[in-house]
Amino acid sequence: MHKIVEIKDLVKYYQTGENVVKAVDHTNLVIERGKFTAIVGRSGSGKSTLLHIMGGLDRPDSGEVWINGKNILELKDNALAKFRRRKIGFVFQDFNLIPSLNVWENVVLPLGLDGRKVNEQEIMQILEKIGLADKRDAMPSTLSGGQKQRTAIARALAGAPSIILADEPTGNLDSQTELEVMNFFKRCVSDMGQTLVMITHDETIAQMADEVILIEDGKVEVRS
């Protein structure tokens, strides 16, 4: 097994009033490279907290997160931000596109922030694969929900990340558009060799995954 992510004894608790919420409770987990892993669980079960810590967007109370053989929690904030930009692609439910930038500009934005040269041919190949080649100059306000999400996926892919982390990426899409976006995600894994970790409430989407991880009260159970 070629692991890309290994989580060791991860803990993240929150204090809400008099209660302690065990969002991530001594969790251990391994994610395989080149696979589609779905994370499922009820609202408030700790799914998003786990994903955000895995992606370096949040820090735990204790534990280790290893990506590509590096414990990212040992990195200082600036080094962690650089690692995140170069190794992790994020796709969120609400797209997070910049309204004043067109599709092309949104897709290449992370490369510019990282001071990396844009390989126009590679970016066009991504837009062609994702079905947005004719929309490169379009503004987000003119795009459908599916086109916006595919733009967000293209942006995640543009930096050639080691892993894509997706938090309910089809939550704002109708069922037909959801299927279109999921088919593209699947192609990212099968054709591009990407590793995809996705939070979903949708059992149909979970069944498309190579592995399903169930989270209950901050605890992890591998379902398949």
Buried (B, 14 or more C-beta within 10 A) or exposed (E): EEBBBBBBEBBBBEEEEEEEBBBBBBBEBBBBBBBBBBBBBEEEBBBBBBBBBBBBBBBBEBBBBBBEEEEBBEBEEEEBBEBBBBBBBBBBBEBEBEEEBBBBBBBBBBBEEEEBEEEEEEBBEBBEBBBBEEBBEBBBEEBEBBBBBBBBBBBBBBBBBBBBBBBBBBBBBEEEBBBBBBEBBBEBBEEEEBBBBBBBBBEEBBEBBEBBBBBEEBBBEEEE
